[in-house]
Amino acid sequence: MSNLLGAISMFQSSVQGIGREFNRAAVAAAKIARADRGDKVTISAEARAQPQDSEAAADGVEAPMVDMRVAKYSAIANMRVLSVADDMAKEEANVIRPH
């Protein structure tokens, strides 16, 4: 029974981890979309007077690109944990009720 509880715990934590990493990737993608790419434009005095999101303006795309890549591999790792938990649950079911 403790193995089954362990598999359930693995399912829960890996699903939560996958959701967390998808959210992290979404935040990084939004920052990339808003980032200043160094385009050559002339900014008017009126535009300069407008309040800006200082975090997005200062960071560029480098940090969000790294965050996206880390989120990708972390989500993959969580998916593999989910697969192992599935295998464990199947083995537990075979022990309880063999074919």
C-alpha positions in Angstrom: 0.0 0.0 0.0 2.9 2.4 0.8 4.2 1.9 -2.8 0.8 2.9 -4.2 0.8 6.0 -2.0 4.3 6.8 -3.2 3.2 6.5 -6.8 0.2 8.8 -6.1 2.6 11.3 -4.5 4.8 11.1 -7.5 1.9 11.7 -9.8 0.8 14.7 -7.9 4.2 16.3 -7.5 5.1 15.7 -11.2 1.8 17.1 -12.5 2.3 20.2 -10.2 5.9 20.5 -11.5 4.7 20.3 -15.1 2.2 23.1 -14.5 4.7 25.2 -12.7 7.2 24.9 -15.6 4.6 25.7 -18.2 3.7 28.8 -16.3 7.4 29.7 -16.0 7.8 29.2 -19.8 4.7 31.5 -20.4 6.2 34.2 -18.3 9.5 34.0 -20.1 7.8 34.0 -23.5 5.9 37.2 -22.5 9.1 38.8 -21.4 10.7 37.9 -24.7 7.8 39.3 -26.6 8.1 42.6 -24.7 11.8 42.8 -24.7 13.8 45.6 -26.5 15.6 44.0 -29.4 17.7 47.0 -30.2 15.7 48.2 -33.1 16.9 51.5 -34.6 14.0 53.9 -34.0 13.6 57.5 -33.0 11.6 57.9 -29.8 9.6 61.0 -29.4 9.7 63.1 -26.2 6.1 62.2 -25.6 6.9 58.5 -25.8 9.9 58.9 -23.4 7.6 60.6 -20.9 5.3 57.5 -20.7 5.9 55.2 -17.8 7.6 52.0 -18.8 7.9 48.5 -17.4 11.4 48.9 -16.2 12.0 45.2 -15.6 11.2 44.3 -19.2 13.1 47.2 -20.7 16.3 46.5 -18.7 16.5 42.7 -19.1 16.4 42.1 -22.9 15.9 38.6 -24.2 18.8 36.7 -22.7 17.5 35.9 -19.2 14.0 35.0 -20.4 15.5 32.7 -23.1 17.5 30.9 -20.4 14.4 30.7 -18.2 12.4 29.1 -21.1 15.1 26.5 -21.7 15.3 25.6 -18.0 11.5 25.4 -17.9 11.6 23.1 -20.9 14.0 20.6 -19.4 12.4 20.8 -16.0 9.0 20.0 -17.5 10.6 17.1 -19.4 12.1 15.8 -16.1 8.7 16.0 -14.5 7.1 14.1 -17.4 9.7 11.4 -16.9 8.8 11.2 -13.2 5.2 10.9 -14.2 6.1 8.0 -16.5 8.0 6.3 -13.7 5.0 6.7 -11.3 2.8 5.2 -14.0 5.1 2.2 -14.3 5.2 1.8 -10.5 1.4 1.9 -10.3 1.1 -0.8 -13.0 3.6 -3.0 -11.2 1.7 -2.5 -7.9 -1.5 -3.5 -9.6 0.2 -6.6 -11.0 1.4 -7.6 -7.5 -2.0 -7.2 -6.0 -3.9 -8.8 -8.9 -1.5 -10.9 -11.1 -2.4 -11.8 -14.6 
